[in-house]
Amino acid sequence: PAGVTVTAKAPGLLMIAKKVIISGLLTASGLGANGGVGSGVAVDGEDGAGHVGGGGGAGGGYSTTEAGSNGGRGRAKGGTGVVGAAGNPGDNDGDAFYNLVESLGKPVGGGGASSSNGFPGGKGGGYIYIVCNEIILNSTAAIRAEGLNGDNWGGGGGGGGAIVIDARNITNNGAIFSVAGGRGGTGHGNGKAGGNGGNGYLRIIRRGL
């Protein structure tokens, strides 16, 4: 119902049903690959499964001598760290192939990288796959599989996850869908900003099962 939030269990949700009605929030945000975190050192974000999902953002560099670490990849590449500069964003996954089976049970959005001095990156987004005969998405419905933001001290944003809806009959009364990557941290002092996570994969298929 409206106002109710249902959070999938990591790394995501596969729902197979005859009829699905969604009025509240269904989310798999932050259920993908882990962001990098170190104790004063740069640590790369973890890779997602590689079948769907955006790449994690790189961590911000420090001063003029240190590079932030590299973002993990989903299917899309993670961002690379730069010496003494802001981290590069992760790549978007706008044209992924529809590969349900190989993605199941695996994290999909790449993790954001830590900054050069170890402040953590955001986790990648998980997945939500809905396969049904009929789905009704009410105006208050939202489905999200977003990457999480990096730490404000220059952590990279997590890559977005994946949402796939495969149904014969779809009624959408204004639902919101989001597979956005997380924002990189702004950085402070000599520490530079982290890169944003790349957007994940969204596909809505209307066809016979």
Helices and strands as residue ranges (DSSP letters): E 5-7, E 12-22, E 25-27, H 100-103, E 127-137, E 142-144, E 162-172, E 176-178, E 201-206
